[in-house]
Amino acid sequence: MQLAHARPNIALYVAALLAGAMLLAGPIPQPAGYHAFADERSLSGLANAADVLSNLGFLIIGLFGLLHVRPARPAHAMFFVAILLTGVGSSWYHLAPDDTRLIWDRLPIALACVSLLAAALDDAFPTRFAPLPTLAALCGLGAASVFWWSASGNLGPYLLIQLAPLVLVPLLQWQTGAAPAQRRAFGVAIGLYVLAKLCELADGAILSAIHAVSGHTLKHLLAALAALVLTRMIAARR
């Protein structure tokens, strides 16, 4: 019984450690030249066509989740809304990249991340975390991290919002003995997302190596594939 009561605290301790590490790291500025993406090729007058069009996967997955999966849990519904808005926001940003448009790219990404964390808390401790208030609070934190970056230039809180589900969701699944299929699906999604971030860092190098596609375009495709894996997991639960 004592272990059951202590379990939520383990995730809270880890979350506190992540937040403490962020504070110790100090302000994390956005890299200089962030908006200078490698693939600037146009297609039929569409600027930065590959980076714009590669967001179609998010639009399709978000719409599919809302219309066909029809999630019963608020956090899962928010996840699909956020994925849909990621497709819209990222397309808008890549048409003419700048800090103002980047807000609308990062905001839905933050909301997608916190919605996964809210769903995991609901799964793990349904009597301790009320679904709607928990989701609302986490969405508030996610949005605040983006606007904090916009106002201060410090990316730390936004990066923490992206990192937290990658660490805390597997921890919560392990603690509560989640179904192996769910744990595998989330593990695959994490692997795809990490690979997407690595491609983002190697944007120009990948374009120079294979010419057909840049690292940032691959990032969009791999992140959409990660969202698809999670969508299949949510659909299978229903």
C-alpha positions in Angstrom: 0.0 0.0 0.0 2.8 2.4 0.9 4.5 1.7 -2.5 1.2 2.5 -4.3 1.0 5.8 -2.5 4.6 6.6 -3.2 4.5 5.8 -6.9 3.2 9.2 -8.1 6.0 10.9 -6.1 8.7 9.0 -8.2 7.5 10.8 -11.3 7.3 14.1 -9.5 10.9 13.7 -8.2 12.1 12.9 -11.7 10.2 15.9 -13.1 11.7 18.1 -10.3 15.2 16.8 -11.3 14.6 17.7 -14.9 13.4 21.2 -14.0 16.4 21.6 -11.7 18.8 20.6 -14.4 17.2 23.2 -16.7 17.6 25.9 -14.1 21.3 25.0 -13.5 22.0 25.0 -17.2 20.9 28.7 -17.3 19.2 30.4 -20.3 19.4 28.4 -23.5 19.3 30.7 -26.5 18.0 29.8 -29.9 20.9 29.0 -32.3 22.1 31.8 -34.5 20.8 31.3 -38.1 18.0 29.0 -36.9 15.7 30.1 -39.7 18.3 29.3 -42.5 17.2 25.9 -43.6 19.1 24.0 -46.1 16.4 23.2 -48.7 15.1 26.5 -50.1 13.9 25.1 -53.4 10.5 26.2 -54.6 7.9 24.2 -56.4 5.3 25.9 -58.7 5.8 29.1 -56.8 5.6 27.5 -53.4 8.6 28.7 -51.3 10.6 26.1 -49.3 8.3 23.5 -50.8 9.7 20.4 -49.3 9.7 21.7 -45.7 6.1 23.0 -46.2 4.6 20.0 -48.0 6.2 17.5 -45.6 3.8 18.7 -42.9 0.9 17.1 -44.7 1.4 14.0 -42.7 0.5 15.9 -39.5 -2.7 17.2 -41.0 -3.7 13.7 -42.2 -2.9 12.0 -38.9 -4.6 14.7 -36.8 -7.8 14.6 -38.9 -7.8 10.8 -39.0 -7.5 10.6 -35.2 -10.3 13.1 -34.6 -12.7 11.7 -37.2 -12.1 7.9 -37.1 -10.4 7.1 -33.8 -12.7 9.4 -32.0 -10.8 9.3 -28.7 -12.8 9.1 -25.5 -10.1 10.7 -23.3 -9.7 14.5 -23.4 -5.9 14.1 -23.5 -6.0 11.9 -26.6 -8.4 14.3 -28.3 -6.0 17.2 -27.4 -3.1 15.2 -28.9 -4.9 14.8 -32.2 -5.9 18.5 -32.2 -2.3 19.4 -31.5 -1.0 17.2 -34.3 -3.4 18.8 -36.7 -2.4 22.3 -35.6 1.3 21.3 -35.9 0.7 20.6 -39.6 -0.9 24.0 -40.0 1.6 26.0 -37.9 4.7 24.4 -39.3 3.5 24.9 -42.9 2.8 28.5 -42.1 6.2 29.0 -40.5 8.2 27.4 -43.3 6.6 29.5 -46.0 8.5 32.5 -44.5 10.6 31.5 -41.5 10.9 34.0 -38.7 10.5 34.2 -34.9 6.9 35.4 -35.1 5.7 32.5 -37.2 7.8 30.1 -35.2 5.5 30.7 -32.2 2.7 29.0 -34.1 5.0 26.1 -35.0 6.2 25.5 -31.5 2.9 26.0 -29.7 1.1 22.9 -31.0 4.2 20.8 -30.6 4.2 21.8 -26.9 0.5 20.9 -26.6 1.1 17.5 -28.2 3.9 16.8 -25.7 1.9 17.7 -22.6 -1.2 15.9 -23.8 0.8 12.6 -23.9 1.9 13.3 -20.4 -1.6 14.0 -19.2 -2.9 10.8 -20.8 -0.1 8.8 -19.1 -1.0 10.3 -15.7 -4.6 9.5 -16.2 -3.7 5.9 -17.1 -1.4 5.5 -14.2 -3.3 7.2 -11.4 -6.9 7.8 -12.4 -8.1 8.6 -8.9 -5.3 11.1 -8.2 -5.2 13.2 -11.3 -8.6 14.5 -12.6 -8.3 14.3 -16.5 -9.6 17.8 -17.5 -7.9 19.9 -14.8 -4.6 18.0 -15.3 -4.8 18.5 -19.1 -5.7 22.1 -18.7 -2.8 22.8 -16.3 -0.2 21.0 -18.5 -1.5 22.7 -21.6 -1.0 26.0 -19.8 2.6 25.1 -18.9 3.2 24.1 -22.5 1.9 27.3 -23.9 3.7 29.3 -21.3 7.0 27.7 -22.3 6.6 28.9 -25.9 5.6 32.5 -24.9 8.4 32.6 -22.4 10.9 31.8 -25.2 9.3 34.5 -27.4 9.6 37.1 -24.6 12.9 36.2 -23.1 14.8 34.2 -25.8 15.3 31.3 -23.4 14.4 27.9 -25.0 15.0 26.0 -21.7 11.3 25.6 -20.6 10.2 24.7 -24.1 12.9 22.0 -24.4 11.9 20.7 -21.0 8.3 20.4 -22.2 9.6 18.2 -25.1 11.9 16.1 -22.9 9.5 15.5 -20.0 7.2 13.0 -21.8 10.1 11.1 -23.3 11.3 10.4 -19.7 8.2 10.4 -17.6 5.8 8.4 -19.8 8.0 5.3 -20.0 8.6 5.7 -16.3 4.9 5.8 -15.5 4.2 2.9 -17.8 6.9 0.8 -16.1 5.6 1.8 -12.6 2.0 0.7 -13.3 2.7 -2.3 -15.5 1.2 -0.9 -18.7 0.4 -3.4 -21.5 3.5 -4.5 -23.4 2.0 -3.3 -26.7 1.6 0.2 -25.3 5.1 0.3 -24.0 6.5 -0.9 -27.3 4.5 1.6 -29.2 5.7 4.5 -27.1 9.3 3.2 -27.3 9.1 3.1 -31.1 7.6 6.6 -31.1 10.5 7.9 -28.9 13.1 6.3 -31.2 11.5 7.9 -34.2 11.3 11.3 -32.5 14.9 11.2 -31.4 15.9 10.2 -35.0 13.9 13.2 -36.2 15.7 15.5 -34.0 19.1 14.2 -35.1 18.0 14.7 -38.7 17.1 18.3 -37.8 20.6 18.9 -36.5 22.1 17.4 -39.7 19.8 19.4 -42.0 22.4 20.6 -44.5 24.7 17.6 -44.3 21.8 15.2 -45.3 20.8 17.4 -48.2 24.5 17.5 -49.4 24.7 13.8 -49.1 21.5 12.6 -50.8 20.3 15.8 -52.6 16.7 14.7 -52.8 15.7 15.6 -49.3 17.1 17.7 -46.4 17.4 16.7 -42.8 14.6 19.1 -41.7 12.2 17.6 -44.2 13.1 14.1 -42.9 12.5 15.4 -39.4 8.9 16.2 -40.4 8.4 12.8 -41.9 9.8 10.9 -39.0 7.9 13.0 -36.4 4.7 12.3 -38.3 5.5 8.6 -38.4 6.0 8.7 -34.6 2.6 10.4 -34.3 1.1 7.6 -36.5 2.5 4.9 -34.2 0.9 6.6 -31.2 -2.4 7.0 -33.2 -2.4 3.3 -33.9 -1.8 2.6 -30.1 -4.7 4.9 -29.1 -7.0 3.3 -31.8 -6.1 -0.2 -30.6 -7.1 0.7 -27.0 -10.6 1.6 -28.2 
